Amino acid sequence: MHKTLLILLTLYLLAFQIFLSAQGGFTTSNLPIIVIDANGADIPDDIKIEAKLRIVDNGPGQMNNAAGPYNDYDGLMGIETRGQTSQFFSPKKPFSIELHDANGADIEKKLLGMPKESDWVLLSPYSDKSLLRDVLAFEMGRRLSALDYTPRTRLVEVVLNGSYHGVYVLTEKIKRDGDRVNIAKIEDADPTGGYIIKIDKGADSPDLYWDSHVPPNGVFGGQLIQFLYHYPKPELITQPQRAYIQGFMRQMEDALRGNNFMDATVGYQKYLDRNSFIDFMFLNEMSKNIDGYRISTFLYKDRDTVGLSKLHAGPAWDFNIGYGNVNYCQGESVSGWAWDFNSICPDDYWVIPFWWQRLRQDTNYLIATQQRWKALRETTLSDNAVNGMIDSMNALINVGPAARNFQQWPIMGVPQWPNYFVGYSHAEEVNYLRNWTIDRLHWMDGAIAGIYVGTYNNSEYFNPKIYPNPVRSGALLHSEFYLRSGDEVTIEIIDIYGRTVATTGVLPRRNGALYYDWQLPQLLPGMYTYKVSTLLEQQPAFVGHLVVY
């Protein structure tokens, strides 16, 4: 009996040593480990093959062993390589996977704590030697509340056909689902939605896309914007559904380029969800995503239930050459706008729709942009918040996983397309990412605050409002004005003896409505006079009474 156990134990240890040898000695990780067994076959493109998928995840702070136990998933899947330039320029291939049962049918399962689904993606950071750009962008996207959904991600290490394959990012595939893009399931009986479409390359058949009828601005090669069907899939979408979504997009673009485009009722806001477009713009601009707005750009529309359902920007996707990791079209510079791509690289085949330039001609869009940016930078996207994101992500990989990844793929210090910066250690790459990102945010702070906003209407000038009134001593005093950019406004509080007891100044950076909050000093209760005067316009001071209690 003991001899039998000894033989079995010896065989187990021998098999385990062979297993470890095949993986180059890789055994344990603080990251979840994904083991893919395709019976030694190469993973093909555009056709899924059956393979085994095993995942071990013992939870935060726990080590995981490549030999198991496979406590997160242990089953079958279909797998194929995915992507376009990422396949061409990288030997570390990204994969698309689909969970299967024993009969090869799709099954939905939770993976690494993410909501259950059958379709997943393994992103493969390669030229991004920080290994963090997609993860950082998606985390930023989840902090932008007007983006209803941004894919969840998990950093993992992958073993493929017995060999260690590096650090990957397991993420949710963009699809219609209650826990992903939460829109109605399409029906021919009601073709108003939902739809997911995208602006992308790779559409080589009219069955896959249609062209925008509005040419992009600032290009000279006759380029057109292609809208690709994503949901329903091109092979499943019906003719009534094609007709509806094409007609809706035509109406939206006509409203956006029309003379009344700023009108809240008949202009673009009838068709387009402005808040999601603002947050989507921020995400692409914070990373200065060279592919932003023109490649891997998703849009979705729900079914019409109460009134017309609007077009939403997102979900976000594909940031591996953002955050300064690119050496063309000024993508390396922390200054300048990604939305100006057409004027910087007008000969590129894939360009940006006219939408983003037109939106910036709407005063209210720009005011909302400035107010939203200010609020984000004071809270969820402050310097401290962004540094905290990078620190927490880097802490997961900066010792074992990153070292193993670059042992498997010895490219550290070696330029990879389209690297602008080439560091000689993972720490240097992460520091470049951090410094570039913070510098970019600071440039955006000044650029957004200094945006010239709209036209100016003399008939609405000034009309100051001061409230609350009565106001508590030392409380916040709110004021509203209609002002011209470059004006200078002074607010004075004067006591009953004619003495100025408090004063403040306002320097408008835009035309139109301005809101200004002022912390009052501690004043004695009583009646005061407030006087609001302007420098730019030759107007008499506006005088009123303020009760302090």
C-alpha positions as CSV (number, residue, x, y, z in Angstrom):
1,M,0.0,0.0,0.0
2,H,2.8,2.4,1.0
3,K,4.8,1.4,-2.0
4,T,1.8,2.2,-4.3
5,L,1.4,5.6,-2.7
6,L,5.1,6.3,-3.1
7,I,5.0,5.4,-6.8
8,L,2.0,7.6,-7.3
9,L,3.6,10.5,-5.5
10,T,6.8,10.1,-7.5
11,L,4.8,10.1,-10.8
12,Y,2.9,13.2,-9.7
13,L,6.1,15.1,-8.8
14,L,7.7,14.1,-12.1
15,A,4.7,15.3,-14.0
16,F,4.6,18.5,-12.1
17,Q,8.4,19.1,-12.8
18,I,7.7,18.6,-16.5
19,F,4.8,21.0,-16.3
20,L,7.0,23.6,-14.6
21,S,9.8,23.1,-17.0
22,A,7.4,23.7,-20.0
23,Q,6.5,27.0,-18.4
24,G,10.0,28.2,-17.9
25,G,9.8,27.7,-14.2
26,F,6.7,29.8,-13.7
27,T,4.7,28.5,-10.7
28,T,3.0,31.2,-8.6
29,S,1.7,34.7,-9.0
30,N,-0.2,37.3,-7.0
31,L,-2.2,37.8,-10.2
32,P,-4.9,35.4,-11.3
33,I,-3.5,32.8,-13.7
34,I,-5.2,31.7,-16.9
35,V,-4.1,28.4,-18.4
36,I,-5.1,27.7,-22.0
37,D,-4.7,24.2,-23.5
38,A,-5.3,24.0,-27.2
39,N,-3.6,20.7,-27.6
40,G,-0.5,22.4,-28.8
41,A,-2.3,24.0,-31.8
42,D,-1.6,27.6,-32.9
43,I,-4.6,29.9,-32.3
44,P,-6.0,30.9,-35.6
45,D,-7.5,34.2,-36.7
46,D,-11.3,34.6,-37.6
47,I,-12.2,31.1,-36.7
48,K,-12.5,29.7,-33.1
49,I,-11.1,26.4,-32.2
50,E,-12.0,24.4,-29.1
51,A,-9.7,24.5,-26.2
52,K,-9.6,24.1,-22.4
53,L,-9.7,27.1,-20.2
54,R,-8.6,27.0,-16.5
55,I,-8.5,30.0,-14.2
56,V,-7.1,30.1,-10.6
57,D,-7.9,33.0,-8.4
58,N,-7.5,32.8,-4.6
59,G,-8.5,36.4,-4.0
60,P,-6.7,39.7,-3.2
61,G,-3.4,39.2,-1.3
62,Q,-3.2,35.5,-2.0
63,M,-0.8,33.6,-4.2
64,N,-2.1,31.6,-7.1
65,N,-0.5,28.4,-8.5
66,A,-0.4,27.6,-12.2
67,A,-1.0,23.9,-11.3
68,G,-4.4,24.8,-9.7
69,P,-6.7,24.2,-8.1
70,Y,-8.7,26.0,-10.9
71,N,-11.3,27.5,-8.6
72,D,-12.6,30.3,-10.9
73,Y,-13.2,28.4,-14.1
74,D,-12.4,24.9,-15.4
75,G,-14.0,24.1,-18.6
76,L,-14.2,24.5,-22.4
77,M,-14.1,27.5,-24.7
78,G,-13.7,28.6,-28.3
79,I,-10.7,30.8,-28.9
80,E,-9.3,32.8,-31.8
81,T,-6.8,35.7,-32.2
82,R,-8.3,39.1,-32.5
83,G,-7.4,42.7,-33.4
84,Q,-5.8,44.3,-36.5
85,T,-2.6,46.2,-35.9
86,S,-2.1,44.5,-32.6
87,Q,-1.8,41.2,-34.5
88,F,0.5,42.5,-37.2
89,F,3.0,44.3,-34.9
90,S,3.0,41.9,-31.9
91,P,4.0,38.3,-31.5
92,K,2.1,38.4,-28.2
93,K,-1.4,37.9,-29.7
94,P,-4.7,39.1,-28.2
95,F,-7.5,36.5,-28.0
96,S,-11.2,36.4,-28.2
97,I,-12.8,33.6,-26.1
98,E,-16.3,32.2,-25.9
99,L,-17.2,29.9,-23.0
100,H,-18.7,26.5,-24.1
101,D,-20.4,23.5,-22.5
102,A,-19.5,19.9,-23.4
103,N,-21.7,20.2,-26.5
104,G,-19.9,23.3,-27.8
105,A,-22.9,25.6,-26.9
106,D,-22.3,29.0,-25.4
107,I,-22.6,29.2,-21.6
108,E,-22.5,32.3,-19.4
109,K,-20.2,32.3,-16.4
110,K,-18.6,34.8,-14.1
111,L,-14.9,35.3,-14.5
112,L,-12.7,36.8,-11.8
113,G,-15.7,38.5,-10.1
114,M,-17.1,40.1,-13.3
115,P,-20.8,39.6,-14.2
116,K,-21.5,36.4,-16.1
117,E,-21.3,36.3,-19.8
118,S,-20.0,33.9,-22.5
119,D,-17.8,36.3,-24.5
120,W,-14.5,37.7,-23.2
121,V,-11.3,39.3,-24.5
122,L,-7.7,38.8,-23.5
123,L,-5.8,42.0,-24.4
124,S,-2.1,41.6,-24.8
125,P,-0.1,44.8,-23.9
126,Y,3.1,44.6,-25.9
127,S,4.4,48.0,-27.2
128,D,2.8,49.4,-24.1
129,K,5.7,48.4,-21.8
130,S,4.0,49.9,-18.7
131,L,1.4,47.1,-19.3
132,L,-1.2,49.5,-17.8
133,R,-2.6,51.9,-20.5
134,D,-5.8,50.0,-21.3
135,V,-6.4,49.2,-17.6
136,L,-5.9,52.9,-16.6
137,A,-8.1,54.2,-19.4
138,F,-11.0,51.8,-18.5
139,E,-10.7,52.8,-14.8
140,M,-10.9,56.4,-15.8
141,G,-13.9,55.6,-17.9
142,R,-15.7,54.0,-15.0
143,R,-15.2,57.2,-13.1
144,L,-17.0,59.2,-15.8
145,S,-20.6,58.8,-14.8
146,A,-22.1,59.9,-18.1
147,L,-20.5,56.8,-19.7
148,D,-23.1,54.3,-18.6
149,Y,-20.8,51.4,-19.2
150,T,-17.0,50.9,-19.5
151,P,-15.6,47.4,-19.7
152,R,-14.3,45.9,-16.5
153,T,-10.7,44.6,-16.5
154,R,-8.5,42.2,-14.6
155,L,-4.7,41.9,-14.9
156,V,-3.7,38.3,-15.3
157,E,-0.8,36.0,-16.3
158,V,-1.4,33.5,-19.1
159,V,0.0,30.1,-19.8
160,L,-0.6,28.9,-23.3
161,N,-0.1,25.3,-24.4
162,G,2.2,24.7,-21.4
163,S,4.4,27.8,-22.0
164,Y,4.4,31.0,-20.0
165,H,2.9,33.8,-22.3
166,G,3.0,37.0,-20.2
167,V,0.8,39.6,-18.6
168,Y,-2.6,40.0,-20.2
169,V,-5.7,42.0,-19.5
170,L,-9.0,39.9,-19.2
171,T,-11.8,42.3,-20.2
172,E,-15.4,42.1,-21.1
173,K,-16.3,42.1,-24.8
174,I,-18.5,45.0,-25.8
175,K,-22.0,43.5,-26.4
176,R,-25.7,44.0,-25.5
177,D,-26.3,42.7,-22.1
178,G,-27.9,43.8,-18.8
179,D,-24.5,44.1,-17.2
180,R,-22.7,45.5,-20.3
181,V,-24.4,47.8,-22.8
182,N,-27.8,47.7,-21.2
183,I,-30.2,48.3,-24.2
184,A,-33.3,46.6,-25.4
185,K,-33.0,43.4,-27.5
186,I,-33.8,44.4,-31.1
187,E,-37.1,43.3,-32.6
188,D,-38.5,43.8,-36.2
189,A,-41.8,44.7,-34.6
190,D,-40.1,47.8,-33.1
191,P,-36.9,48.6,-35.1
192,T,-36.1,51.7,-33.0
193,G,-33.5,49.9,-30.9
194,G,-31.4,48.9,-29.4
195,Y,-28.3,49.3,-31.6
196,I,-24.6,49.3,-31.1
197,I,-22.6,50.7,-34.0
198,K,-18.9,51.7,-34.3
199,I,-16.6,53.8,-36.4
200,D,-13.7,51.6,-37.3
201,K,-11.5,50.1,-40.0
202,G,-11.8,46.7,-41.5
203,A,-15.2,46.9,-43.2
204,D,-14.6,45.5,-46.7
205,S,-18.1,44.6,-47.6
206,P,-21.3,46.8,-48.0
207,D,-23.1,44.3,-45.8
208,L,-20.9,45.3,-42.8
209,Y,-21.2,49.1,-42.9
210,W,-22.7,52.2,-44.5
211,D,-21.2,55.6,-45.2
212,S,-22.0,58.9,-43.5
213,H,-23.6,61.3,-46.0
214,V,-21.6,64.2,-44.4
215,P,-17.9,64.4,-45.4
216,P,-15.4,64.9,-42.6
217,N,-13.8,68.4,-42.2
218,G,-10.3,69.3,-43.1
219,V,-9.3,66.3,-45.3
220,F,-8.4,66.2,-49.0
221,G,-8.4,62.6,-50.0
222,G,-12.2,62.0,-50.3
223,Q,-12.3,60.0,-47.1
224,L,-15.7,59.0,-45.8
225,I,-16.8,58.0,-42.3
226,Q,-18.0,54.4,-42.1
227,F,-20.5,53.2,-39.6
228,L,-20.2,49.5,-38.9
229,Y,-23.0,47.3,-37.5
230,H,-22.0,45.7,-34.2
231,Y,-25.4,44.8,-32.7
232,P,-27.3,43.3,-34.3
233,K,-24.5,41.5,-36.1
234,P,-24.2,42.2,-39.8
235,E,-25.3,38.7,-40.7
236,L,-28.4,39.0,-38.4
237,I,-29.6,42.6,-38.9
238,T,-32.7,42.9,-41.0
239,Q,-33.5,45.4,-43.8
240,P,-36.1,47.3,-41.6
241,Q,-33.4,47.6,-38.9
242,R,-30.7,48.7,-41.4
243,A,-33.1,51.4,-42.7
244,Y,-34.0,52.6,-39.3
245,I,-30.5,53.1,-37.8
246,Q,-29.2,54.6,-41.1
247,G,-32.1,57.0,-41.1
248,F,-31.7,57.9,-37.5
249,M,-28.0,58.7,-38.0
250,R,-28.8,60.8,-41.1
251,Q,-31.3,62.8,-39.1
252,M,-28.8,63.3,-36.2
253,E,-26.1,64.5,-38.6
254,D,-28.5,66.8,-40.4
255,A,-29.6,68.3,-37.1
256,L,-26.0,68.8,-36.0
257,R,-24.9,70.6,-39.2
258,G,-28.2,72.6,-39.6
259,N,-28.7,76.3,-38.8
260,N,-30.6,75.5,-35.7
261,F,-28.1,73.0,-34.3
262,M,-27.9,74.7,-30.9
263,D,-31.6,74.6,-30.3
264,A,-32.4,72.2,-27.5
265,T,-35.7,71.1,-29.1
266,V,-35.0,70.7,-32.8
267,G,-31.1,70.7,-32.8
268,Y,-28.6,67.9,-32.2
269,Q,-29.7,67.4,-28.6
270,K,-32.9,65.8,-29.8
271,Y,-30.8,63.0,-31.1
272,L,-27.5,63.0,-29.2
273,D,-26.8,62.6,-25.5
274,R,-24.6,65.6,-24.9
275,N,-23.3,64.5,-21.4
276,S,-22.0,61.1,-22.7
277,F,-20.2,62.9,-25.6
278,I,-18.5,65.3,-23.2
279,D,-17.3,62.4,-20.9
280,F,-16.2,60.4,-24.0
281,M,-14.3,63.4,-25.2
282,F,-12.5,63.7,-21.9
283,L,-11.5,60.1,-21.9
284,N,-10.0,60.4,-25.4
285,E,-8.3,63.7,-24.6
286,M,-6.8,62.7,-21.3
287,S,-5.0,59.9,-23.1
288,K,-4.6,62.0,-26.3
289,N,-5.8,58.8,-27.9
290,I,-4.4,58.9,-31.5
291,D,-7.1,56.4,-32.5
292,G,-9.8,58.3,-30.6
293,Y,-13.0,59.3,-32.4
294,R,-12.0,57.5,-35.6
295,I,-11.1,53.9,-34.8
296,S,-12.7,51.5,-32.3
297,T,-15.2,54.2,-31.5
298,F,-18.5,52.7,-30.3
299,L,-21.9,54.3,-30.1
300,Y,-25.3,53.0,-29.0
301,K,-29.0,53.8,-29.1
302,D,-31.7,52.2,-27.0
303,R,-35.3,51.5,-28.1
304,D,-37.7,54.4,-28.2
305,T,-40.0,54.0,-25.2
306,V,-40.9,57.5,-23.9
307,G,-40.0,59.8,-26.8
308,L,-36.9,59.4,-29.0
309,S,-34.0,57.5,-27.4
310,K,-30.7,59.4,-28.0
311,L,-27.4,58.3,-29.4
312,H,-24.8,57.7,-26.6
313,A,-21.0,57.8,-27.0
314,G,-19.2,54.7,-25.8
315,P,-18.3,52.2,-24.5
316,A,-14.6,53.2,-24.6
317,W,-12.1,50.8,-26.2
318,D,-8.5,50.5,-27.3
319,F,-6.0,52.8,-25.6
320,N,-2.7,50.9,-25.9
321,I,-1.1,53.6,-28.0
322,G,-2.6,56.5,-25.9
323,Y,-0.9,58.3,-23.1
324,G,2.1,59.3,-25.2
325,N,2.9,55.9,-26.5
326,V,3.0,56.9,-30.2
327,N,5.5,58.7,-32.4
328,Y,3.2,60.1,-35.2
329,C,0.5,62.8,-35.7
330,Q,1.8,64.7,-32.5
331,G,0.4,61.9,-30.3
332,E,3.5,62.1,-28.1
333,S,2.9,65.7,-27.1
334,V,1.1,66.6,-23.9
335,S,-0.3,69.7,-25.6
336,G,-2.8,70.0,-28.4
337,W,-6.2,68.2,-29.0
338,A,-6.7,64.7,-30.3
339,W,-9.9,66.1,-31.9
340,D,-7.8,68.1,-34.3
341,F,-6.5,64.9,-35.9
342,N,-7.9,65.8,-39.4
343,S,-5.9,69.0,-39.5
344,I,-2.7,67.3,-38.2
345,C,-2.9,64.2,-40.4
346,P,-5.3,65.0,-43.2
347,D,-4.0,62.3,-45.5
348,D,-4.8,59.4,-43.1
349,Y,-7.5,57.1,-44.4
350,W,-9.4,56.9,-41.1
351,V,-10.4,60.4,-39.9
352,I,-12.7,62.0,-37.5
353,P,-16.4,62.9,-38.2
354,F,-17.4,66.6,-38.4
355,W,-19.3,66.2,-35.1
356,W,-16.6,67.2,-32.7
357,Q,-15.8,70.4,-34.4
358,R,-19.4,71.3,-34.7
359,L,-20.2,70.6,-31.1
360,R,-17.4,73.1,-30.1
361,Q,-19.4,75.8,-31.9
362,D,-22.2,75.4,-29.3
363,T,-21.8,77.8,-26.4
364,N,-23.8,75.6,-24.0
365,Y,-21.7,72.5,-25.0
366,L,-18.5,74.5,-24.1
367,I,-19.9,75.8,-20.9
368,A,-21.0,72.3,-19.9
369,T,-17.5,71.1,-20.8
370,Q,-15.8,73.6,-18.6
371,Q,-18.1,73.0,-15.6
372,R,-17.8,69.2,-15.9
373,W,-14.0,69.3,-16.2
374,K,-13.7,71.5,-13.1
375,A,-15.9,69.2,-11.1
376,L,-14.0,66.1,-12.2
377,R,-10.6,67.6,-11.5
378,E,-11.7,68.5,-8.0
379,T,-12.9,64.9,-7.3
380,T,-12.5,61.6,-9.1
381,L,-9.9,62.7,-11.6
382,S,-7.7,64.9,-9.4
383,D,-3.9,64.5,-9.5
384,N,-4.1,62.5,-6.3
385,A,-6.8,60.3,-7.7
386,V,-4.9,59.5,-10.9
387,N,-1.7,58.9,-9.1
388,G,-3.5,56.5,-6.8
389,M,-4.9,54.6,-9.8
390,I,-1.5,54.2,-11.3
391,D,0.1,53.2,-7.9
392,S,-2.5,50.5,-7.2
393,M,-2.3,49.0,-10.7
394,N,1.5,49.0,-10.7
395,A,1.6,47.4,-7.3
396,L,0.0,44.3,-8.8
397,I,2.7,43.8,-11.5
398,N,5.8,45.7,-10.6
399,V,7.8,42.8,-9.2
400,G,7.1,39.3,-10.4
401,P,4.6,39.7,-13.2
402,A,6.4,42.5,-15.1
403,A,9.8,40.8,-14.7
404,R,8.4,37.5,-16.1
405,N,6.6,39.3,-18.9
406,F,9.8,41.0,-20.2
407,Q,11.8,37.8,-19.7
408,Q,9.3,36.1,-22.0
409,W,9.2,39.1,-24.4
410,P,12.7,40.7,-24.1
411,I,11.8,44.1,-25.6
412,M,12.6,46.4,-22.7
413,G,14.9,49.1,-24.1
414,V,14.1,48.1,-27.7
415,P,11.8,50.4,-29.7
416,Q,8.5,48.7,-30.7
417,W,6.1,50.4,-33.1
418,P,4.9,53.0,-32.4
419,N,7.0,53.8,-29.3
420,Y,8.0,57.5,-28.7
421,F,9.6,56.9,-25.3
422,V,11.8,53.9,-24.8
423,G,12.6,53.1,-21.2
424,Y,15.2,50.6,-20.0
425,S,13.2,49.2,-17.1
426,H,9.5,48.7,-16.2
427,A,9.8,51.4,-13.5
428,E,11.0,53.9,-16.2
429,E,8.0,53.0,-18.4
430,V,5.6,53.5,-15.5
431,N,7.2,56.8,-14.5
432,Y,6.9,58.1,-18.1
433,L,3.2,57.1,-18.2
434,R,2.6,58.8,-14.8
435,N,4.5,62.0,-15.7
436,W,3.0,62.2,-19.2
437,T,-0.6,61.8,-17.8
438,I,-0.3,64.4,-15.0
439,D,1.3,66.9,-17.4
440,R,-1.5,66.2,-19.9
441,L,-4.1,66.9,-17.3
442,H,-2.4,70.1,-16.3
443,W,-2.4,71.2,-20.0
444,M,-6.1,70.4,-20.3
445,D,-6.8,72.5,-17.1
446,G,-5.5,75.6,-18.8
447,A,-6.8,74.9,-22.2
448,I,-10.4,74.1,-21.1
449,A,-10.6,77.1,-18.7
450,G,-9.4,79.3,-21.6
451,I,-11.8,78.1,-24.2
452,Y,-13.5,81.0,-25.9
453,V,-17.2,80.3,-25.5
454,G,-19.7,81.4,-28.0
455,T,-21.2,84.6,-29.2
456,Y,-22.3,87.5,-27.1
457,N,-25.8,89.0,-26.8
458,N,-25.8,92.6,-25.7
459,S,-29.5,92.6,-24.8
460,E,-28.8,90.1,-22.0
461,Y,-25.8,91.9,-20.5
462,F,-25.1,91.9,-16.8
463,N,-28.4,91.3,-14.9
464,P,-26.6,90.2,-11.6
465,K,-28.4,88.0,-9.1
466,I,-27.1,87.6,-5.5
467,Y,-28.6,84.9,-3.3
468,P,-29.5,83.7,-0.7
469,N,-30.9,86.9,0.7
470,P,-31.1,87.0,3.8
471,V,-27.8,85.2,4.2
472,R,-26.0,83.8,7.3
473,S,-22.8,85.5,8.3
474,G,-19.8,83.6,7.0
475,A,-21.9,81.5,4.6
476,L,-21.5,80.9,0.9
477,L,-23.0,83.7,-1.3
478,H,-24.0,82.8,-4.8
479,S,-24.0,85.2,-7.7
480,E,-25.1,85.0,-11.4
481,F,-24.1,87.3,-14.3
482,Y,-24.3,87.5,-18.0
483,L,-20.9,88.7,-19.0
484,R,-18.4,89.2,-21.9
485,S,-15.2,87.3,-21.9
486,G,-12.4,89.5,-20.6
487,D,-14.6,91.7,-18.5
488,E,-13.7,92.5,-14.9
489,V,-16.4,92.6,-12.2
490,T,-16.1,93.8,-8.6
491,I,-18.6,92.9,-5.9
492,E,-18.5,95.1,-2.7
493,I,-20.4,94.7,0.5
494,I,-20.9,98.1,2.3
495,D,-22.2,98.7,5.8
496,I,-24.6,101.4,7.0
497,Y,-21.7,103.8,7.6
498,G,-20.6,103.6,4.0
499,R,-17.5,101.4,4.7
500,T,-16.6,98.6,2.4
501,V,-16.4,95.5,4.7
502,A,-15.9,92.9,2.0
503,T,-14.9,92.8,-1.6
504,T,-14.1,90.2,-4.3
505,G,-13.4,90.2,-8.1
506,V,-14.6,88.1,-11.0
507,L,-12.7,87.6,-14.2
508,P,-14.9,85.9,-16.8
509,R,-13.1,83.6,-19.2
510,R,-16.1,83.0,-21.4
511,N,-19.1,84.9,-22.9
512,G,-22.5,84.3,-21.4
513,A,-23.9,83.0,-18.1
514,L,-21.4,82.9,-15.2
515,Y,-21.9,81.4,-11.8
516,Y,-19.6,82.6,-9.0
517,D,-19.6,81.5,-5.3
518,W,-18.0,83.7,-2.6
519,Q,-17.3,82.8,1.1
520,L,-18.6,85.8,3.1
521,P,-16.5,87.0,6.1
522,Q,-18.0,87.0,9.6
523,L,-20.2,90.1,9.5
524,L,-22.4,91.6,12.2
525,P,-26.1,91.0,11.7
526,G,-27.9,93.8,9.9
527,M,-28.7,95.5,6.6
528,Y,-25.9,95.9,4.0
529,T,-25.6,97.4,0.5
530,Y,-24.0,95.3,-2.2
531,K,-22.6,97.0,-5.3
532,V,-21.7,95.1,-8.5
533,S,-19.6,97.0,-11.0
534,T,-18.0,96.2,-14.3
535,L,-14.9,97.5,-16.1
536,L,-15.4,96.5,-19.7
537,E,-18.9,97.9,-20.3
538,Q,-19.6,101.5,-19.4
539,Q,-22.6,100.6,-17.2
540,P,-23.6,102.1,-13.9
541,A,-22.9,99.8,-10.9
542,F,-25.8,97.5,-9.9
543,V,-26.9,98.3,-6.3
544,G,-29.0,96.2,-4.0
545,H,-29.6,95.4,-0.3
546,L,-28.4,92.3,1.6
547,V,-29.6,91.2,4.9
548,V,-27.1,89.3,7.1
549,Y,-28.1,87.3,10.1
